[in-house]
C-alpha cells in the first residue's frame, strides 16, 4: 500500500510550482498511489538472479557503414555561396569578434 496522501501531493505541487485545485489533488493522489504500488510490485519480482535490462529487445546499429564516397571540389562547394574568400565561406563576425 502506498503512502501518497493529499498533503504530499499538495507539497509536491508547491515544490514543482504547480497550482493544484482540490479536484486535481484528489485525482493525482489516486494516480500517484497506483504508480507507487506498481513500482513496489516490480521491486518484489526483481531478484538478483534476473539481469537488468535497458530495452526489451536487443539493440543493433542501424546506420550504414561509413564509406568515403565521391566528394565535391572546393570550387563546387563555393559556387553558390553568397560570399567566399581564400577557399572558405565568408560570414559576418558574431559575438563581438573582431577580424
Order of alpha helices (4+ residues) and beta strands (2+ residues): alpha-alpha-alpha-beta-beta
